[in-house]
Amino acid sequence: MDATETAYRRMWARIAGLMYWLVFAFDFSGMSLGGTAKGHWLSLVGGLLTIPLAYGLYTALVPAQRAIARTAFGCRLVEIVLTLTSVIAAFPMVRGAWADSGLLRLAQWDDATGFPAFVFTIGSTLFFILFVRSRTIPLALSLLGLVGSIVAFGACSAHLIRPAFPVFTMWLWIPIMLGELLTGAWLLIRSVRYAPSAASVSAL
């Protein structure tokens, strides 16, 4: 991997680190103001900021294992589309105009099943597996994010199998929240470090 490619990937790692914090801030604020117009707009911005977050992680980690990175990126894109569908459908003007549409039915299904969160946990788990394998950030951060992702994946799986299971119980999401925020801070400040022998990936 030459110096230009390394600098490009490290830049996107820093962008991903910033996005971890911004997405959390906008999503948390949006949930806190749930049901209000301001809350909907904050959630919409949070959903859109997930796009550069996912691309930044993909760009930084694709040298570790291209197939896993692509799968993780694909999962995050599916999550983004489903999440944005639910957020857009929550606006009163959209609900009124599309009351009997497939968009609204899809949003209601998303909300009932928590499927976007399930897909998110798959993508997050795969990205943190690559962090563990590549050693591009401290192992303790990688393992915290990985364990948190697996716990959240288990919660979402249980909810899909048994809808009465409270998937969004705060305690089940604290590990992944800490893992993402601490990883985000590290990426923003220190970025990633590649081993001297890291293979170059010629195409994204």
C-alpha positions in Angstrom: 0.0 0.0 0.0 1.6 3.3 -1.1 1.7 6.5 0.9 -1.2 8.1 -1.1 -3.5 5.2 -0.7 -2.6 4.9 3.0 -3.4 8.6 3.6 -6.7 8.3 1.7 -7.8 5.3 3.9 -6.6 7.0 7.1 -8.6 10.2 6.1 -11.8 8.1 5.7 -11.1 6.4 9.0 -11.1 9.8 10.7 -14.3 10.7 8.9 -15.9 7.5 10.2 -14.7 8.4 13.7 -16.4 11.8 13.5 -19.6 10.2 12.1 -19.8 7.7 14.9 -20.2 10.7 17.3 -22.5 12.8 15.0 -24.8 9.9 14.3 -25.1 9.1 18.0 -25.8 12.8 18.8 -28.5 13.2 16.1 -30.1 9.8 16.7 -30.2 10.2 20.5 -31.6 13.7 20.1 -34.2 12.5 17.6 -35.3 9.7 19.9 -35.5 12.1 22.9 -37.8 14.3 20.8 -39.7 11.4 19.3 -43.1 12.2 17.8 -42.2 15.8 17.1 -41.2 17.4 13.8 -37.8 18.4 15.2 -37.2 14.8 16.3 -38.0 13.5 12.8 -35.6 15.9 11.2 -32.8 15.0 13.7 -33.4 11.3 13.0 -33.3 12.0 9.3 -30.0 13.7 9.5 -28.6 10.9 11.7 -29.7 8.4 9.1 -28.0 10.3 6.3 -24.8 10.7 8.2 -24.6 6.9 8.5 -23.7 6.8 4.8 -20.2 8.4 5.2 -19.8 6.4 8.4 -20.3 3.1 6.6 -18.2 4.1 3.7 -15.4 5.3 5.9 -15.3 2.0 7.8 -15.4 0.1 4.5 -12.5 2.1 3.0 -10.4 1.8 6.1 -10.9 -1.9 6.6 -11.2 -3.3 3.0 -7.4 -4.1 3.0 -8.0 -6.6 5.8 -10.5 -8.7 3.9 -12.4 -7.5 0.9 -15.3 -9.9 1.0 -16.1 -9.3 4.7 -15.7 -5.6 4.3 -18.1 -5.6 1.3 -20.7 -7.7 3.2 -20.5 -5.4 6.2 -20.9 -2.3 4.0 -23.8 -3.9 2.2 -25.5 -4.7 5.6 -25.1 -1.0 6.6 -26.6 0.2 3.3 -29.6 -2.0 3.8 -30.0 -0.7 7.3 -29.7 2.9 6.1 -32.4 2.4 3.4 -34.8 0.8 5.9 -34.1 3.3 8.6 -34.6 6.3 6.3 -37.8 4.7 5.0 -39.2 4.6 8.6 -38.0 8.1 9.4 -39.5 9.6 6.2 -42.8 7.7 6.8 -43.0 9.2 10.2 -43.5 12.8 8.9 -47.3 13.6 9.1 -47.4 15.0 5.6 -45.9 11.7 4.2 -48.3 9.6 6.3 -51.2 11.6 4.9 -50.1 11.4 1.3 -49.1 7.8 1.3 -51.5 6.3 3.8 -52.1 3.1 1.7 -48.7 2.8 0.1 -46.1 0.2 0.2 -43.7 2.8 1.8 -45.9 3.1 4.9 -46.4 -0.6 5.2 -42.7 -1.2 4.9 -42.1 1.4 7.6 -44.6 -0.2 9.9 -43.0 -3.6 9.4 -39.6 -2.1 10.1 -40.9 -0.5 13.4 -42.6 -3.7 14.4 -39.7 -6.1 13.8 -36.7 -4.0 14.5 -35.2 -5.5 11.3 -33.0 -2.4 10.5 -31.4 -2.8 13.9 -30.9 -6.5 13.2 -29.1 -5.8 9.9 -27.1 -3.1 11.6 -25.8 -5.5 14.2 -24.6 -7.9 11.5 -22.7 -5.1 9.7 -21.2 -3.8 13.0 -20.1 -7.3 14.0 -18.3 -7.9 10.7 -16.6 -4.5 10.8 -15.3 -5.1 14.3 -14.2 -8.6 13.3 -12.0 -6.8 10.7 -10.7 -4.4 13.4 -9.7 -7.4 15.5 -8.0 -9.2 12.6 -6.2 -6.1 11.2 -5.0 -4.7 14.5 -5.5 -1.2 13.0 -6.8 0.1 16.3 -6.1 -1.2 19.9 -7.3 -4.7 20.4 -9.3 -3.7 23.6 -11.4 -1.3 21.5 -12.0 -3.9 18.8 -13.1 -6.5 21.3 -15.4 -4.1 23.1 -17.1 -3.2 19.8 -17.3 -6.9 18.8 -18.8 -8.0 22.1 -21.2 -5.2 22.1 -22.2 -6.0 18.5 -22.8 -9.6 19.3 -24.9 -8.8 22.4 -27.0 -6.4 20.3 -27.3 -9.1 17.5 -28.6 -11.6 20.1 -31.2 -9.1 21.4 -32.4 -8.4 17.8 -32.5 -12.1 16.9 -34.5 -12.8 20.1 -37.0 -10.0 19.2 -37.4 -11.4 15.6 -38.1 -14.9 17.0 -40.2 -13.6 19.9 -41.6 -10.1 19.3 -42.4 -9.7 23.0 -38.7 -9.6 23.8 -37.7 -6.0 24.6 -35.0 -5.5 21.9 -34.3 -1.9 22.7 -33.7 -2.3 26.5 -31.0 0.2 27.3 -28.7 -2.3 29.0 -28.3 -4.5 26.0 -27.1 -1.5 23.9 -24.7 0.1 26.3 -21.7 -2.1 25.3 -22.1 -1.3 21.5 -22.7 2.3 22.3 -19.5 2.5 24.3 -17.6 0.5 21.7 -18.7 2.8 18.9 -18.0 6.0 20.8 -14.6 5.0 22.0 -13.7 3.6 18.6 -14.9 6.8 17.0 -12.8 8.9 19.3 -9.7 6.8 18.5 -10.3 7.0 14.8 -10.9 10.7 14.8 -7.7 11.4 16.8 -5.4 8.6 15.8 -7.0 7.1 12.7 -5.8 3.6 11.8 -2.4 2.1 11.5 -1.5 -0.4 8.9 1.2 -3.1 9.2 4.1 -2.5 6.9 3.3 -5.7 5.1 -0.3 -4.9 4.5 -1.4 -5.8 1.0 -2.5 -3.1 -1.3 -6.1 -3.1 -2.5 -6.1 -1.7 -6.0 -9.9 -1.1 -6.3 -12.5 -0.1 -3.7 
